[in-house]
């Protein structure tokens, strides 16, 4: 996952992390996005014009099929 911040002076900062295991919930993804955002803001505390979040290597969750009688 990557967060990308564009500050008021148009400087761009990115923070990213590759996870070791798959994530299955939106809550886990949003928690990681907030963590990366907070890290970027600690490094440079200034007004932000734009915030982007990128998530890659998505896969469909396997579904089980149950036989119907």
N, C-alpha and C positions, 0 to 999 in steps of 0.2 A: 504494500500500500504506500502511496505517496501523497503528501499534502504539498500544495504549491501556494505560496502567498505572494501577492503583489502589493507592495507598500505604496504609501501616498506619493513617494518620489519615483515610483515605477521600478524600483529595485525588486528583483525576484529572488525568493529563497525557497528551497525545497527541502523536505525532510522525508525519508522513506525507511521502511522496514520490510524485510522479507520474513514471513512466518515459517516456522519449521513444520507446522501441522495445519491441515485445513481448518477453516472457520465455518461454522454452520449457522450463525445467527447475526442478524442485523445489529444487535446490541454489542456484540464483540467487535464488529467492524467499526461502529460509531465510537466505541471506547478507544480503539486504536487511533482513529482519526483525531480525536480530541487530545490524546497523548502527544501525537506528532505536532499538532497545532500549538499546544502549550510549550513544547520544546522549542519550536521556532520563535515563539513570542518571548521566551526567556533569553534567547540569543540576541534578539533585537526587538525591543519594546517600542513600537511606533504604530501610528494609524495604518490599518490595512484597507486597501481598495478592493481587493478581490481574493477569494479563497477557493481553491479547487482541491478535490479529492479524487485520486485515481486508484482503482482496484483492478488488478490484472490476474490472469490465469484462472478465470472462473470456470467452473465445471457444473454440469447438471447433477443434481443429487439423484442417486439411484433410487428407484421406486420398486417396491415389492408388488407383485401381482398375486392376489389371492383368488383361488378358484371359486367360482360361484356355483352353487348347486341348483 
